[in-house]
Amino acid sequence: FYLRCSRGTYVRQLAEDIARDLGSVGHLTQIERLSVGEFNIKDALSLENIDESGIQPYIC
């Protein structure tokens, strides 16, 4: 599922709490942060592009 949350939210704990409220147990096996503030994973560089020529367009 996708979750938009504020600073200080413990997503792993939220998953455990949801499972508990459903009368079960649970934990996360994978979590991916897609954005923080103005930074979005869609704008991230791949490892192959992290060299001087790859980052030059992003340097102010």
FIKOLZA-1660 file (N, C-alpha, C; in steps of 0.1 Angstrom, whole numbers, plus 5000, padded with zeros to 4 digits):
% residues 60
   i   px   py   pz ch aa at
   1 5008 4988 5000  A  F  N
   1 5000 5000 5000  A  F CA
   1 5009 5012 5000  A  F  C
   2 5003 5024 4996  A  Y  N
   2 5010 5036 4996  A  Y CA
   2 5006 5044 5009  A  Y  C
   3 5015 5051 5015  A  L  N
   3 5012 5059 5027  A  L CA
   3 5019 5072 5026  A  L  C
   4 5011 5083 5027  A  R  N
   4 5016 5096 5028  A  R CA
   4 5015 5100 5043  A  R  C
   5 5026 5103 5049  A  C  N
   5 5026 5105 5064  A  C CA
   5 5035 5117 5067  A  C  C
   6 5034 5121 5079  A  S  N
   6 5042 5133 5084  A  S CA
   6 5054 5128 5090  A  S  C
   7 5063 5137 5093  A  R  N
   7 5075 5134 5100  A  R CA
   7 5073 5128 5113  A  R  C
   8 5081 5118 5116  A  G  N
   8 5080 5111 5129  A  G CA
   8 5071 5099 5129  A  G  C
   9 5065 5096 5118  A  T  N
   9 5056 5084 5117  A  T CA
   9 5065 5071 5116  A  T  C
  10 5062 5062 5124  A  Y  N
  10 5070 5049 5123  A  Y CA
  10 5062 5039 5115  A  Y  C
  11 5065 5038 5102  A  V  N
  11 5057 5030 5093  A  V CA
  11 5058 5015 5097  A  V  C
  12 5070 5010 5101  A  R  N
  12 5071 4996 5105  A  R CA
  12 5061 4993 5117  A  R  C
  13 5061 5002 5126  A  Q  N
  13 5052 5001 5138  A  Q CA
  13 5037 5001 5133  A  Q  C
  14 5034 5010 5124  A  L  N
  14 5021 5011 5119  A  L CA
  14 5016 4998 5113  A  L  C
  15 5025 4991 5105  A  A  N
  15 5021 4978 5100  A  A CA
  15 5018 4968 5111  A  A  C
  16 5026 4968 5121  A  E  N
  16 5024 4959 5132  A  E CA
  16 5011 4962 5139  A  E  C
  17 5008 4975 5141  A  D  N
  17 4995 4979 5147  A  D CA
  17 4983 4975 5139  A  D  C
  18 4984 4977 5126  A  I  N
  18 4973 4973 5117  A  I CA
  18 4970 4958 5119  A  I  C
  19 4981 4950 5118  A  A  N
  19 4979 4935 5120  A  A CA
  19 4973 4932 5134  A  A  C
  20 4978 4938 5144  A  R  N
  20 4973 4935 5158  A  R CA
  20 4958 4939 5158  A  R  C
  21 4954 4950 5152  A  D  N
  21 4940 4954 5153  A  D CA
  21 4931 4945 5145  A  D  C
  22 4937 4937 5135  A  L  N
  22 4930 4927 5128  A  L CA
  22 4930 4914 5134  A  L  C
  23 4936 4913 5146  A  G  N
  23 4937 4901 5154  A  G CA
  23 4947 4891 5149  A  G  C
  24 4958 4897 5143  A  S  N
  24 4968 4889 5137  A  S CA
  24 4982 4894 5141  A  S  C
  25 4992 4890 5135  A  V  N
  25 5006 4895 5137  A  V CA
  25 5011 4898 5123  A  V  C
  26 5021 4907 5123  A  G  N
  26 5026 4911 5110  A  G CA
  26 5039 4919 5111  A  G  C
  27 5046 4920 5100  A  H  N
  27 5058 4928 5100  A  H CA
  27 5061 4932 5085  A  H  C
  28 5069 4941 5083  A  L  N
  28 5072 4945 5069  A  L CA
  28 5084 4937 5065  A  L  C
  29 5084 4933 5052  A  T  N
  29 5096 4927 5047  A  T CA
  29 5103 4936 5037  A  T  C
  30 5096 4947 5033  A  Q  N
  30 5102 4956 5024  A  Q CA
  30 5095 4970 5026  A  Q  C
  31 5103 4980 5025  A  I  N
  31 5098 4994 5026  A  I CA
  31 5106 5002 5017  A  I  C
  32 5099 5011 5010  A  E  N
  32 5106 5020 5000  A  E CA
  32 5101 5034 5002  A  E  C
  33 5110 5043 5005  A  R  N
  33 5107 5057 5006  A  R CA
  33 5107 5063 4992  A  R  C
  34 5096 5068 4987  A  L  N
  34 5095 5074 4974  A  L CA
  34 5098 5088 4973  A  L  C
  35 5096 5096 4984  A  S  N
  35 5099 5110 4984  A  S CA
  35 5101 5115 4998  A  S  C
  36 5108 5126 4998  A  V  N
  36 5110 5133 5011  A  V CA
  36 5110 5148 5007  A  V  C
  37 5100 5155 5011  A  G  N
  37 5100 5169 5008  A  G CA
  37 5099 5171 4993  A  G  C
  38 5108 5179 4987  A  E  N
  38 5109 5181 4973  A  E CA
  38 5116 5170 4965  A  E  C
  39 5122 5161 4972  A  F  N
  39 5130 5151 4965  A  F CA
  39 5122 5139 4963  A  F  C
  40 5122 5134 4950  A  N  N
  40 5114 5122 4946  A  N CA
  40 5123 5112 4940  A  N  C
  41 5120 5099 4942  A  I  N
  41 5129 5088 4937  A  I CA
  41 5128 5088 4922  A  I  C
  42 5118 5094 4915  A  K  N
  42 5117 5094 4901  A  K CA
  42 5129 5103 4895  A  K  C
  43 5134 5112 4903  A  D  N
  43 5144 5121 4899  A  D CA
  43 5158 5116 4903  A  D  C
  44 5159 5105 4909  A  A  N
  44 5172 5100 4913  A  A CA
  44 5181 5095 4902  A  A  C
  45 5194 5096 4903  A  L  N
  45 5203 5091 4893  A  L CA
  45 5206 5076 4896  A  L  C
  46 5208 5069 4886  A  S  N
  46 5212 5055 4888  A  S CA
  46 5227 5055 4891  A  S  C
  47 5232 5044 4897  A  L  N
  47 5246 5043 4901  A  L CA
  47 5255 5045 4889  A  L  C
  48 5251 5040 4877  A  E  N
  48 5259 5042 4865  A  E CA
  48 5261 5057 4861  A  E  C
  49 5252 5065 4865  A  N  N
  49 5252 5080 4862  A  N CA
  49 5259 5088 4873  A  N  C
  50 5264 5082 4883  A  I  N
  50 5270 5090 4894  A  I CA
  50 5285 5091 4891  A  I  C
  51 5288 5100 4882  A  D  N
  51 5301 5105 4880  A  D CA
  51 5301 5119 4876  A  D  C
  52 5312 5125 4873  A  E  N
  52 5312 5140 4871  A  E CA
  52 5302 5144 4859  A  E  C
  53 5303 5136 4848  A  S  N
  53 5294 5140 4837  A  S CA
  53 5280 5138 4840  A  S  C
  54 5276 5127 4848  A  G  N
  54 5263 5124 4851  A  G CA
  54 5256 5134 4860  A  G  C
  55 5264 5140 4869  A  I  N
  55 5258 5149 4879  A  I CA
  55 5259 5164 4875  A  I  C
  56 5268 5167 4865  A  Q  N
  56 5270 5181 4861  A  Q CA
  56 5257 5189 4859  A  Q  C
  57 5247 5183 4852  A  P  N
  57 5235 5191 4849  A  P CA
  57 5228 5195 4862  A  P  C
  58 5230 5188 4873  A  Y  N
  58 5223 5191 4886  A  Y CA
  58 5230 5200 4895  A  Y  C
  59 5243 5203 4892  A  I  N
  59 5251 5212 4901  A  I CA
  59 5247 5227 4897  A  I  C
  60 5244 5234 4908  A  C  N
  60 5241 5248 4906  A  C CA
  60 5253 5257 4903  A  C  C
% end
